[in-house]
Amino acid sequence: MTRSHTSLRVGLIGFGAIGRSVVDAWSATPVRGHTLAALLVREHQQGEALRAVPPGVAVCTDIADFLAADLQLAVEVAGHGAVISHGERILLAGVDLAMISVGSLADDGFRARLDHAAAQGASRMLLPIGAIAGLDGLLALRRAGLSSVTYTSTKPPASWKDTPADGPFDLDALTERTVIFSGTAADAARLYPKNANLAAVVALAGLGLQKTRVDLVADPAATGNIGLIEATGPSSTLTVKVAGASAASNPKTSQITGMSVLAALDNRGGAIAFI
C-alpha cells in the first residue's frame, strides 16, 4: 500500500518585499505537490499582483474572496496587522495559518483568541523558521530541560529607523556596535514589531516570551542582518548564527525569509521530510 503526500491549496497574504519574493520564486520554480491558489493584497497592489502571479491564481482584496478559493493553508507575510485582522477568521474557517509575523503572538489575549479559533476550526498555527536556523536543536534542548536562551539580532543602523530606538540613539551618527534594546522577547516583539519576529519564534520554541532574553543591536559595520541563538541545558549547549543580506526594498527583513516559507512547503510535500 502506498501513502500519498498531501497536496495543499495555498493562499498568500501580503505583497510587500517578502510576498513579492515568494510569488517570484514560486513562479520560477513551483512548489512540488502544492498549488498557489490565491493572493490577498491591498487594493492599490492588485494591478501589479495580477501581472506577477502565475496563471490561475486569484488575486483578492477581500478576505471572504480569499477564503472562497478553497484553501487548506494561508501563509501570512504582510505584518502584524494582517494577523490581527484576519487570523481568527482564517483559523475558524478550518484553514491552517502559517505566519511570519510571529511577534503578534506576544499579546497573551490575542494569542488566546487564536488558540480558541484554531480549536473551533480544527486548524493549526504554523511558525516558519524565517531567517534563523537551529530551532530543531532548541526544541530538543527544551525537551531535555532548558536553563537559558538569549537571542541577539544585529542589523545596520538604517534597519532601526522608525523604531523606538530612532531618537534615543542617533542612528546616523553611530560609529560602533550599540545595544539599542535588552529585555524580554515579549517586550521586544511589542516594541519592535517589524524587527523582532524572530525573537518571538525563538522564544516560543524555547523558554517562552517572558523568560527569553533578547538583545537588539545596531552595528554600522554590519553588512546585513545577523541572528544569534545561545541556549544552555543540563547536558548540552546550542549556538547558532545566521548572517544574511537584507531585502533590497525593506532593510528590516532578510532576503531569505520568503524562501523559508517555500522550503517548509517543499519539505511537507516531499517523499523525504525533515522533522
Secondary structure as UniProt FT lines:
FT   STRAND          9..13
FT   HELIX           17..28
FT   TURN            32..33
FT   STRAND          35..40
FT   HELIX           43..45
FT   HELIX           46..52
FT   TURN            55..56
FT   STRAND          58..60
FT   HELIX           63..67
FT   TURN            68..70
FT   STRAND          73..76
FT   HELIX           80..92
FT   TURN            93..94
FT   STRAND          96..99
FT   HELIX           102..106
FT   HELIX           108..121
FT   STRAND          125..126
FT   TURN            130..131
FT   HELIX           135..144
FT   STRAND          148..155
FT   HELIX           157..160
FT   TURN            161..162
FT   TURN            164..165
FT   TURN            167..168
FT   HELIX           171..173
FT   STRAND          178..184
FT   HELIX           185..191
FT   TURN            193..195
FT   HELIX           197..205
FT   TURN            206..207
FT   TURN            209..211
FT   STRAND          213..218
FT   TURN            220..221
FT   STRAND          225..232
FT   STRAND          237..244
FT   STRAND          246..247
FT   TURN            248..249
FT   STRAND          250..254
FT   TURN            255..256
FT   HELIX           257..269
//
